[in-house]
Amino acid sequence: MGEGKKTIMVIDDTKPIRILLLKTFEKKYNVFLEDKGIEALQTLQEYEGKIGLIILDYEMPKLNGYQLLKLIR
């Protein structure tokens, strides 16, 4: 992670959206990309307290955005 940069996580199962958001934010922020809720949850636990913003898709297979949000909170 780049020094001095804040960190955000993009969780979306649609690759073009993940790439668009990465391109939008990567100059000013460290960006984690995840395409599945379970993997995102594991990354959030690993980097607890270091991710300042989560951009979360609502419709995803297996664990949707609402279910993931409930687990994060």
C-alpha positions as CSV (number, residue, x, y, z in Angstrom):
1,M,0.0,0.0,0.0
2,G,1.2,3.5,-0.9
3,E,2.4,5.6,2.0
4,G,0.1,8.4,3.0
5,K,-2.7,7.2,0.8
6,K,-6.1,6.2,2.3
7,T,-7.5,2.8,1.3
8,I,-10.8,1.9,-0.2
9,M,-12.4,-1.4,-1.2
10,V,-14.5,-2.0,-4.2
11,I,-16.7,-5.1,-4.0
12,D,-18.6,-5.9,-7.3
13,D,-19.0,-9.0,-9.3
14,T,-18.9,-7.1,-12.6
15,K,-15.3,-6.8,-13.8
16,P,-15.8,-3.6,-16.0
17,I,-17.2,-1.8,-13.0
18,R,-14.3,-2.9,-10.8
19,I,-11.9,-1.7,-13.4
20,L,-13.7,1.6,-13.9
21,L,-13.6,2.3,-10.2
22,L,-10.0,1.3,-9.9
23,K,-9.0,3.7,-12.7
24,T,-11.1,6.4,-11.0
25,F,-9.5,6.1,-7.6
26,E,-6.1,4.6,-7.9
27,K,-4.1,7.8,-8.2
28,K,-5.3,9.1,-4.8
29,Y,-6.2,5.9,-3.0
30,N,-5.0,2.4,-2.4
31,V,-7.7,0.3,-3.9
32,F,-8.6,-3.3,-3.0
33,L,-10.8,-5.1,-5.6
34,E,-13.0,-8.1,-4.7
35,D,-15.6,-9.9,-6.8
36,K,-17.2,-12.1,-4.1
37,G,-18.6,-11.2,-0.7
38,I,-16.9,-14.0,1.2
39,E,-13.4,-13.1,-0.1
40,A,-14.2,-9.4,0.6
41,L,-15.1,-10.3,4.2
42,Q,-11.8,-12.1,4.6
43,T,-9.8,-9.2,3.2
44,L,-11.7,-6.8,5.5
45,Q,-10.8,-8.9,8.5
46,E,-7.2,-9.1,7.4
47,Y,-6.9,-5.3,7.0
48,E,-9.2,-4.3,9.8
49,G,-9.1,-0.6,10.6
50,K,-7.1,0.2,7.5
51,I,-10.0,0.4,4.9
52,G,-11.8,3.8,5.2
53,L,-14.4,3.3,2.5
54,I,-16.2,0.4,0.9
55,I,-18.1,0.6,-2.4
56,L,-20.4,-2.3,-2.4
57,D,-22.6,-3.9,-5.1
58,Y,-26.0,-4.9,-4.0
59,E,-26.6,-7.8,-6.4
60,M,-24.0,-10.5,-6.1
61,P,-24.2,-14.3,-6.1
62,K,-24.1,-16.4,-2.9
63,L,-23.6,-13.4,-0.5
64,N,-25.3,-10.2,-1.7
65,G,-24.4,-6.7,-0.7
66,Y,-27.0,-6.4,1.9
67,Q,-26.0,-9.7,3.6
68,L,-22.3,-8.7,3.4
69,L,-23.1,-5.3,4.9
70,K,-24.9,-6.9,7.9
71,L,-21.8,-9.1,8.5
72,I,-19.4,-6.1,8.3
73,R,-21.4,-4.0,10.7
